[in-house]
Amino acid sequence: MGVEISEVISNEQNTPGVWVMRIRTPPSLKTFKAGQFANVYLCPEGADQNNVANYIYARPFSFASAPNNGHIEIGYKVAGRFTQRLKTLKPKDKIGIKGPYGVFTFDENADKDVVMFAAGIGIAPFLSTLHYATEKNLSNYFTLFYSNKTRDEIAYYAELEKLKAENPNIKIFYTLTQEEVASLDYGRINLEYLQASIVRGQFVTSVFYICGGHEFVGAMTTMLLAAGVDAKRIKKEDFGKLPDN
Ligand SMILES: Cc1cc2nc3c(=O)[nH]c(=O)nc-3n(C[C@H](O)[C@H](O)[C@H](O)COP(=O)(O)OP(=O)(O)OC[C@H]3O[C@@H](n4cnc5c(N)ncnc54)[C@H](O)[C@@H]3O)c2cc1C
């Protein structure tokens, strides 16, 4: 199927730099897997939004919502021209969408113990997985390391805390790189920190998921390989050149 025209349900600010958009689910996205993404399309300003041929600007965005929950949610960091435009959309505005794509998917049968690393808006695909696992009452175990510059920049904080309260199999380590806050960890995620935070056996048995900007994904991969983790047990989604945390 080609680009489908859908409708914005809501578009709200979540942190100073991150916005969350809900989109009416088009027929082709009634099913997708947690961890996948869609290409989102915009028209040039002033173009007819009912003509699908006008949807010429595209960027990929991970689903932040669980599959089959009545709407699609994306969380986006406002950066360049595309996301600046995205921010201006209002409920009932039209938007183009095509997908699902991607292999950064959560395998509930194989991945019983999951260790996740997210930087900034790299949290998006993990939210989909954590919502999915919680809604389905899965027994899979999740340890999330979530890096941000400051406390204010932790996207989806309230939602993550709610998931943690609902699902005893979710453990979250928030780390800040540019602000010291009493209840949160300070500094970049490195091997020493990881060794102190997970149990030794997890380096051998867990499946490691990494998502964020290019530099963060590279740094976490290097760290895990140095710890002796088998490359086959490392899954990555590289969002490209985003400011790192
Ligand atoms: C698999 C994958 C998943 C991703 N998931 C996410 C996610 O969940 N959240 C997230 O924040 N990022 C995600 N990203 C990154 C995201 O796709 C963008 O790269 C990022 O948001 C940067 O966008 P930008 O606004 O800086 O766009 P820019 O790179 O600055 O946009 C430039 C582009 O905008 C378009 N453009 C030009 N003029 C206009 C105009 N007038 N109006 C509109 N567009 C115009 C053109 O296509 C141009 O190439 C993901 C990336 C990948 C690869």
Ligand as a Chemical Component Dictionary entry (heavy atoms), coordinates in Angstrom:
data_LIG
# 
_chem_comp.id                   LIG 
_chem_comp.type                 NON-POLYMER 
_chem_comp.pdbx_formal_charge   0 
_chem_comp.three_letter_code    LIG 
# 
loop_
_chem_comp_atom.comp_id 
_chem_comp_atom.atom_id 
_chem_comp_atom.alt_atom_id 
_chem_comp_atom.type_symbol 
_chem_comp_atom.charge 
_chem_comp_atom.model_Cartn_x 
_chem_comp_atom.model_Cartn_y 
_chem_comp_atom.model_Cartn_z 
_chem_comp_atom.pdbx_ordinal 
LIG C1  C1  C 0 14.153 4.030  11.995 1  
LIG C2  C2  C 0 14.106 5.430  12.539 2  
LIG C3  C3  C 0 13.158 5.755  13.512 3  
LIG C4  C4  C 0 13.110 7.054  14.026 4  
LIG N1  N1  N 0 12.232 7.339  15.009 5  
LIG C5  C5  C 0 12.209 8.569  15.560 6  
LIG C6  C6  C 0 11.322 8.878  16.625 7  
LIG O1  O1  O 0 10.528 8.041  17.089 8  
LIG N2  N2  N 0 11.356 10.143 17.132 9  
LIG C7  C7  C 0 12.240 11.106 16.642 10 
LIG O2  O2  O 0 12.225 12.232 17.143 11 
LIG N3  N3  N 0 13.077 10.844 15.637 12 
LIG C8  C8  C 0 13.075 9.597  15.084 13 
LIG N4  N4  N 0 13.927 9.346  14.049 14 
LIG C9  C9  C 0 14.681 10.460 13.477 15 
LIG C10 C10 C 0 13.731 11.259 12.526 16 
LIG O3  O3  O 0 13.372 10.481 11.423 17 
LIG C11 C11 C 0 14.362 12.547 11.960 18 
LIG O4  O4  O 0 15.578 12.237 11.357 19 
LIG C12 C12 C 0 14.568 13.543 13.019 20 
LIG O5  O5  O 0 13.302 13.841 13.592 21 
LIG C13 C13 C 0 15.194 14.818 12.478 22 
LIG O6  O6  O 0 14.202 15.518 11.749 23 
LIG P1  P1  P 0 14.379 17.056 11.441 24 
LIG O7  O7  O 0 13.181 17.789 11.826 25 
LIG O8  O8  O 0 15.701 17.502 11.952 26 
LIG O9  O9  O 0 14.383 16.988 9.898  27 
LIG P2  P2  P 0 15.398 17.612 8.906  28 
LIG O10 O10 O 0 16.385 16.557 8.596  29 
LIG O11 O11 O 0 15.874 18.982 9.267  30 
LIG O12 O12 O 0 14.359 17.787 7.754  31 
LIG C14 C14 C 0 14.765 18.166 6.507  32 
LIG C15 C15 C 0 13.769 17.516 5.556  33 
LIG O13 O13 O 0 12.500 18.123 5.774  34 
LIG C16 C16 C 0 11.795 18.118 4.589  35 
LIG N5  N5  N 0 11.305 19.491 4.319  36 
LIG C17 C17 C 0 11.809 20.474 3.560  37 
LIG N6  N6  N 0 11.024 21.531 3.565  38 
LIG C18 C18 C 0 9.982  21.238 4.351  39 
LIG C19 C19 C 0 8.837  21.928 4.743  40 
LIG N7  N7  N 0 8.563  23.165 4.326  41 
LIG N8  N8  N 0 7.977  21.297 5.590  42 
LIG C20 C20 C 0 8.217  20.050 6.009  43 
LIG N9  N9  N 0 9.296  19.348 5.666  44 
LIG C21 C21 C 0 10.177 19.931 4.837  45 
LIG C22 C22 C 0 12.699 17.630 3.494  46 
LIG O14 O14 O 0 12.310 16.289 3.226  47 
LIG C23 C23 C 0 14.070 17.688 4.108  48 
LIG O15 O15 O 0 14.899 16.669 3.625  49 
LIG C24 C24 C 0 14.000 8.051  13.533 50 
LIG C25 C25 C 0 14.941 7.725  12.541 51 
LIG C26 C26 C 0 14.991 6.439  12.064 52 
LIG C27 C27 C 0 16.030 6.114  11.015 53 
# 
loop_
_chem_comp_bond.comp_id 
_chem_comp_bond.atom_id_1 
_chem_comp_bond.atom_id_2 
_chem_comp_bond.value_order 
_chem_comp_bond.pdbx_ordinal 
LIG C1  C2  SING 1  
LIG C2  C3  SING 2  
LIG C2  C26 DOUB 3  
LIG C3  C4  DOUB 4  
LIG C4  N1  SING 5  
LIG C4  C24 SING 6  
LIG N1  C5  DOUB 7  
LIG C5  C6  SING 8  
LIG C5  C8  SING 9  
LIG C6  O1  DOUB 10 
LIG C6  N2  SING 11 
LIG N2  C7  SING 12 
LIG C7  O2  DOUB 13 
LIG C7  N3  SING 14 
LIG N3  C8  DOUB 15 
LIG C8  N4  SING 16 
LIG N4  C9  SING 17 
LIG N4  C24 SING 18 
LIG C9  C10 SING 19 
LIG C10 O3  SING 20 
LIG C10 C11 SING 21 
LIG C11 O4  SING 22 
LIG C11 C12 SING 23 
LIG C12 O5  SING 24 
LIG C12 C13 SING 25 
LIG C13 O6  SING 26 
LIG O6  P1  SING 27 
LIG P1  O7  DOUB 28 
LIG P1  O8  SING 29 
LIG P1  O9  SING 30 
LIG O9  P2  SING 31 
LIG P2  O10 DOUB 32 
LIG P2  O11 SING 33 
LIG P2  O12 SING 34 
LIG O12 C14 SING 35 
LIG C14 C15 SING 36 
LIG C15 O13 SING 37 
LIG C15 C23 SING 38 
LIG O13 C16 SING 39 
LIG C16 N5  SING 40 
LIG C16 C22 SING 41 
LIG N5  C17 SING 42 
LIG N5  C21 SING 43 
LIG C17 N6  DOUB 44 
LIG N6  C18 SING 45 
LIG C18 C19 SING 46 
LIG C18 C21 DOUB 47 
LIG C19 N7  SING 48 
LIG C19 N8  DOUB 49 
LIG N8  C20 SING 50 
LIG C20 N9  DOUB 51 
LIG N9  C21 SING 52 
LIG C22 O14 SING 53 
LIG C22 C23 SING 54 
LIG C23 O15 SING 55 
LIG C24 C25 DOUB 56 
LIG C25 C26 SING 57 
LIG C26 C27 SING 58 
# 
